[in-house]
Structure formats: structure tokens, C-alpha cells
Amino acid sequence: MKLNRKNVLVCDCEGTMTIDGRALAKACAQGGDADGDLRVATHLCRRQIEEFQRVAGAAGQAGETLLVACTQEAPLFLETGNEMDAPPALAFTNIREKAGWSADAPGKSKDKKASTNLTAKMAALLNEAAMDWAGARSVSMKSEGVTLVLGRGEDAIEAAKKLAGRLNVTLVLEGAQDVQPPAVMEFPVFKGKVTGAGGHLGAFKVAIAGFIAAKASSRGALEWEGEPQSGTSECDLILDLRGGPALFPHAEKRDGYFNPDPGNPARVADAIFQMADMVGEFEKPRYVDYDEKICAHARSRITGCTRCIDNCPAGAITPDNERVNIDPYLCGGCGVCASVCPTGAAGYALPLGDELFKRARAVLRTYLKAGGTDPVLLIHDTDQGEEAIGLIARMGRGLPANVIPFAVNEVTQVGIDLFLSAAAFGAVRCLILLPPRKRAEAQAQEGEIAIAEAVLDGLGYGTGRVAHLHLDDPSAVEDTLWSLEKLPAMPQGDFLPLGRKRAVMRLALDALHKAAPNKVDEIAMPAGAPFGTVTVDTAGCTLCLSCVGACPARALRDNPDKPQLSFVEDACVQCGLCVKTCPEKVITLTPRLSFKDEAKSPRVQKEEDPFHCIRCGKPYGTRATINQMTEKLKGHSMFAGDAINRLKMCDDCRIMVQFDVANPLAGTPRPATRTTDDYLREREQMRKTAEADMKAKGLAPEADNDG
């Protein structure tokens, strides 16, 4: 059978699973692009290895991928495939521990629906494995084997000896007393006190005070010579056997730093074993993609959202002016930042983009279309979670037929967007299998669960849909899964989860609201929820639009054609930057989730006609702004008298009026110079005036003497 253009081989593991090949092929076709018949092998890794070789050889010649439904024997299949002339691309998935080995298998369960659910789950797992995924980006770290061993006594010396043959070792003893010197100084030995540390694999820096070298003539116990100094040791690897607090928060996430309990020889030996081969160039996934354009951290030196900084357990996220800096070398990949980020500026990149949601859609869609009922999505990691599922299948009843394992890199990477999407795709529950080591990091995820629960309960779906399942004992996990209370079915919504976090959440919310038992217009949200509205006191608002410039999500908008402030509730993430930026303090936040159509469109909060310059008539501001400025500055000496009118003028007129004044350096005006023309003009004017007077009195004018 081909599934999504991949050849598929399925084996019932020597009859320990009951697999109906025809039913499974039909179920796969319900949720994917399946073609051909499915022949179920019985002993593919041994007696029927020729069948694997035949299909693998044909796939290699055609340049196709072969998907084998077995992970236990993957090394054997890889070795066999690599020996072929045209090695095929091989992929593997586990349908045995995750599905086939279950007390719900045919012949073991009286529930007739269980068999259908098991076949549907196998089809879902195969369809998921047959999907194509883009690889994650990575960063490079280079180690030349320069190693710093920290300790307090002879156990540190012994560890340094074991490493010295492979690595360039320096030993620093802290608080060492009566330590027997080694017979051969294979490495430098110093005494000092560690005062701080930073860096990552290949670039560690350790600050040491009281740094002093061991005396070569030390006899019964190490002695020291020289003047104590303070400095910084640069190294590629650190083995910390001091037994005290680790140098770094969440030290297990710091590549190249090993902090085993010095009283546990097995853990110390394991650390030495790992360090011995840590020389060369290493690739580390870039777990988080960051888009500063939609980050709600800060604007204009005003801090808004700090969720990623507050919740990062590795200290890899720090403020950087109006953005945050995510150090890919320190990031441990827990994904908490992506889980709590309200805008999606921090996005988990393993897998890239929206592929996680596409996986959830493929799994649930296939399961439900193949006749499966009441799907429970069990979110687990590929480490302890995978191991627990294997133990439950091998030693206990296995997983219930309707519990679908959903592997992620870290369980703390998922948030409200996945919870709501899974519910919209038909999952009756989302359970997060939480390992003990993740409990501290999962506190932020508890808030995401509370928000998802509030949404689902508000829509009438009830509570208990999303929860942590603490992994203390696999048998306790097994008992919990088999005793889950039956919940009402969820609607089988379907949508393509495309776009950023907010877009995916809105698609999921619309699907949930469309089929909701309780079609409310809005739901009150707890504080901190990334949904809500803003209230603007229009009487005090001057339409300065500072809030528009501060809003990272474009929830607050202006109008380029007129003074106007609009708000799109669907885009608001409740970061609070608008509240902190507003100079008039007239904005308040109200967390809520609105399903009204008006929440998706700009809603005018305030608008005014523009204020016109009193000198030239040009529109240049808002009436509220000009009136408030005039009121505040009317008593200022610079605006006394008519000067206050400058505030009512545009920028051009304001400048012209300021320079339209008498010249204080000007003197008394000089009389104009008189010329002959001036005298003749005056004489002629006097003559005409006299003639006019004579005529007015009825007298004849005197004869001209020249006449």
C-alpha cells in the first residue's frame, strides 16, 4: 500500500496484534491519500526479511520513501537498506505499543466498538507518520575539548584523570583540604572559588576568585604557592563535582555542562562517558523563531508583555530595548515562551510553523472518519513519555483504544492554540503527560489550560477537557487512562490550520462556537487571558494616537483621512502597552472573548473634525488636542496675550507670526530727498487749486503775466 506517496509495510509482530489489512487500508484512505492493498506481514524483521528487501529495493530504485510500522527493529531495517545498491529513504512509526498491544484488542475486550477504534487509531498513526515535515534550522557549536573540572577532593582528581586522556583538562578545587596530590600531574591543578559563570558549549566563561596553583613539591597533601588572583577561565566543557548548587538555572538544559551528584558513581561515570566524545562541531536545533514586528514586549521604552522573559527556565530570554533577545545557544527547547506568547512572536520551530496543528488535524480527522469514537489526545514527549507508553503496553493493559498518543519534542511547548484546535477537530480530551522534571516549567502551561477550560465551559462543553496527567508511575498513568469518565462527544469540525497563532486560534474558536451547546456572544476571561476589549474614556481622549503607535497587534488603528481611533477586538492580546502609553490615562482593559461579528471589524472609539488654522484655514490637528493645549498653557508667560493664538495656528503660520514684529534696531525714519520735479509738481498743484477757488467765487482768473 502507498500512503501519501510512501510505501507502507505493516507487521503484526508474530501474531501478537490482530490487524485486518483490508480494514486498515480502508481506514487509512478515509484520512489520507491511500492506494493499493495492504498485506500484513507476521515476522518482517526475521523470517520475512525478503519481503522488506523486495519493497525497499523497489522504493530505492524509484527514489521513494518506505514507511515501516515498527520502531523496535529500526536499526536492522536501516542496516539492511544501506546495504542495497539504491538505499531507500526509511521512516518508522510505532503502532504496536501505541495501539496493537492493548486490552481493547479483539478477543480481549467485550466492547465491540473497541476493535473499530483500534483500527482507526492505527490508521491515524500511519497517516501522521506518512506526512512530510520540513526540517528545523540549527546553530553550530564547536568544542575543542578544553575542559574545566570543579570539585572538592580526590573524587574530582579521579574524574579529571579519566578525562585527561581524551580532553584538555584543568582542575580547580574549591575548599580542598588534606587532598593527596596525584603521582603524575597529567593536568594543571588549582585552588579557587567559583563566583559566577556564563556561556554555552564551546564558549563557557567561569569567574574564579583566589586562583592559586598547586605546589609541585606537595608531599602528603596538596599545597599551594603564589599570590591568589581573580580571573576568568574559558573552556568548552564543565564537569561540576562540587556537590552544591549548579552554576546555571535548569542546568540540565545547558549543553556541555554536567553537574552529577558526586556521591552517585554511576551518574559521574555517565557524565564522563558523554564528555569524552564531545570534541568537534555540534548542531543544535534553533527551537524558537522570533518575529519582533509583532512582539508585545515594549514600545518607546515602555514595557508591556514580559511573559516569555518571566517564564523562561533557562534564562535564555532577555530584554533588548523594544524587543527581546532569545539566545539559541542557551535555549533548552522547553517551548514555554511559545506556549505563553499572546501574539505568536515567539513560535516553536520543532516542528516549523503550523505543522503541529496539521498533525493534530490529520490524526483526529483520520480516526473519526474511520469510525473511531471519543478520541483522547495524549500529548507526550519522545523521552519519558514514550518510555512510559512502552512500559504500559509491555507490562500492563496498554493504552485504551480511543487514547491517541501525540508525540512532541517537549510537552511544555503546547498551549491554548493546540488545546482549542484539538477540541475543534473532535478530541473529547487533551491530556498532557507531564514528566516530574517538567513540573516547574509547566506552571505557565497551567494558565493556558485554565484559559482553554474557561472557553470550553463557557460554550457549554463542560470542564475536564484539558488537564495535566502527572507521570510519577506508569501504572498510575495506566489506571487513570482506563478509568476516564466518558464525556459528551465534541463536534467534528474541520479547518486548515494556517497562519500565525492568533489566526489558528480564531479558526478553532469559530468552529467550536458554531456547534456549541451554549452559543453565547461573549465569555468572561480570567486576568492574563490574551483576549479582551479596551474601553476609552472619550471625554478625556485627545486623539493623540499614541496608543496606535504602541499597539503591536494593530488592534488600535487610526484613519489617514481624518482624526479617528478604531479598535479591533479580535486582534487585541491584552498586553497593556496602550494603557501604559496613553498620556491622558483614559484606556482600560477588560479580558473577555467575544464571538460577535463586530469584534472582527474596526469599531470607532472616537472621531472628530480636524481643527483648522485660524490664520490660513489649513486642517492640522484635532479640536480636543488644541483646546486642551490652550487650556493648559494659557497661564504660561510664553503664551501671554495674543501669543496664545499661536497654538491655534498650523506649523507654517506659527513660524511666520513669530517673526512678523517691528525691528527693535530701527531708528527714526529719514525724510525723502526733494528734487526739482517735486517743486514743479507742488507749484502746478497750487495753481490749479487757486483757479478752482476763483471759479467757485465767480471771479475771472488773473491774466498770465507771460500772456
SULFENVEN-V681342 format. One record per pair of residues at least 4 apart in sequence whose C-alpha atoms are under 6 Angstrom apart, sorted by sequence separation. I is the first residue (numbers start at 0). J is the second residue. If there is no record, write none. Layout:
[[I:J] [I:J]]
This chain:
[[1:5] [27:31] [28:32] [42:46] [43:47] [44:48] [51:55] [52:56] [58:62] [76:80] [94:98] [95:99] [96:100] [159:163] [162:166] [198:202] [199:203] [217:221] [297:301] [307:311] [319:323] [336:340] [360:364] [361:365] [364:368] [365:369] [367:371] [380:384] [381:385] [390:394] [391:395] [415:419] [417:421] [422:426] [452:456] [453:457] [456:460] [498:502] [508:512] [511:515] [576:580] [577:581] [612:616] [622:626] [629:633] [638:642] [648:652] [676:680] [694:698] [1:6] [11:16] [28:33] [42:47] [43:48] [58:63] [81:86] [95:100] [102:107] [103:108] [150:155] [163:168] [198:203] [217:222] [297:302] [318:323] [319:324] [366:371] [379:384] [392:397] [421:426] [455:460] [456:461] [558:563] [611:616] [612:617] [638:643] [648:653] [693:698] [0:6] [1:7] [80:86] [197:203] [198:204] [296:302] [297:303] [317:323] [391:397] [456:462] [557:563] [611:617] [0:7] [197:204] [259:266] [296:303] [317:324] [496:503] [557:564] [611:618] [196:204] [214:222] [259:267] [296:304] [308:316] [316:324] [337:345] [547:555] [556:564] [578:586] [610:618] [645:653] [105:114] [196:205] [213:222] [214:223] [295:304] [296:305] [316:325] [337:346] [547:556] [556:565] [609:618] [103:113] [195:205] [196:206] [213:223] [214:224] [315:325] [337:347] [452:462] [555:565] [610:620] [195:206] [212:223] [315:326] [555:566] [609:620] [610:621] [194:206] [554:566] [609:621] [610:622] [24:37] [193:206] [194:207] [554:567] [193:207] [315:329] [192:207] [315:330] [192:208] [211:227] [554:570] [20:37] [169:186] [171:188] [173:190] [191:208] [210:227] [554:571] [20:38] [168:186] [169:187] [170:188] [171:189] [172:190] [173:191] [191:209] [209:227] [210:228] [492:510] [20:39] [171:190] [173:192] [191:210] [209:228] [210:229] [236:255] [237:256] [238:257] [239:258] [190:210] [209:229] [70:91] [146:167] [147:168] [151:172] [190:211] [208:229] [240:261] [69:91] [70:92] [144:166] [145:167] [146:168] [147:169] [148:170] [149:171] [150:172] [151:173] [189:211] [207:229] [66:89] [68:91] [69:92] [70:93] [144:167] [147:170] [149:172] [152:175] [189:212] [207:230] [298:321] [64:88] [65:89] [66:90] [67:91] [68:92] [69:93] [151:175] [189:213] [206:230] [207:231] [297:321] [60:85] [64:89] [66:91] [68:93] [188:213] [206:231] [59:85] [152:178] [205:231] [377:403] [380:406] [59:86] [94:121] [205:232] [374:401] [375:402] [376:403] [377:404] [378:405] [379:406] [380:407] [13:41] [59:87] [204:232] [375:403] [377:405] [378:406] [380:408] [3:32] [10:39] [12:41] [13:42] [58:87] [204:233] [307:336] [380:409] [569:598] [2:32] [9:39] [10:40] [11:41] [12:42] [203:233] [380:410] [568:598] [569:599] [619:649] [2:33] [10:41] [203:234] [291:322] [379:410] [546:577] [1:33] [203:235] [415:447] [1:34] [202:235] [414:447] [567:600] [0:34] [201:235] [567:601] [0:35] [200:235] [430:465] [433:468] [546:581] [566:601] [612:647] [613:648] [0:36] [415:451] [428:464] [429:465] [430:466] [431:467] [432:468] [433:469] [434:470] [532:568] [565:601] [566:602] [612:648] [0:37] [428:465] [430:467] [431:468] [433:470] [565:602] [612:649] [565:603] [564:603] [565:604] [180:220] [564:604] [179:220] [180:221] [564:605] [178:220] [179:221] [285:327] [530:572] [563:605] [177:220] [178:221] [529:572] [563:606] [529:573] [562:606] [562:607] [286:332] [536:585] [294:344] [535:585] [293:344] [375:426] [535:586] [374:426] [375:427] [534:586] [374:427] [375:428] [376:429] [377:430] [378:431] [379:432] [534:587] [200:254] [290:344] [373:427] [378:432] [533:587] [200:255] [289:344] [533:588] [289:345] [288:345] [458:515] [459:516] [532:589] [7:65] [288:346] [459:517] [531:589] [5:64] [6:65] [7:66] [8:67] [9:68] [142:201] [287:346] [458:517] [531:590] [5:65] [6:66] [7:67] [141:201] [287:347] [530:590] [531:591] [286:347] [287:348] [427:488] [530:591] [531:592] [286:348] [427:489] [530:592] [286:349] [249:313] [425:489] [248:313] [425:490] [425:491] [524:590] [424:491] [524:591] [424:492] [523:591] [423:492] [424:493] [522:591] [522:592] [521:592] [521:593] [520:593] [521:594] [338:412] [520:594] [338:413] [520:595] [333:409] [335:411] [338:414] [334:411] [335:412] [333:411] [334:412] [252:331] [333:412] [541:623] [16:99] [541:624] [423:507] [387:473] [420:507] [423:510] [146:234] [416:504] [419:507] [423:511] [145:234] [146:235] [148:237] [145:235] [146:236] [147:237] [148:238] [149:239] [150:240] [151:241] [146:237] [149:240] [150:241] [142:235] [23:118] [27:122] [26:122] [165:275] [144:278] [143:278] [142:278] [142:279] [141:279] [141:280] [140:280] [140:281] [139:281] [139:282] [138:282] [138:283] [137:283] [137:284] [136:284] [137:285] [136:285] [343:500] [341:529] [135:349] [341:572] [127:362] [123:362] [123:365] [123:366] [120:366] [119:366] [119:369] [298:549] [119:371] [116:371] [295:551] [293:551] [304:574] [303:574] [303:575] [303:576] [117:400] [116:400] [116:401] [113:400] [100:392] [96:389] [102:396] [101:396] [96:392] [101:397] [100:397] [101:398] [103:400] [30:365] [29:368] [29:369] [26:369]]
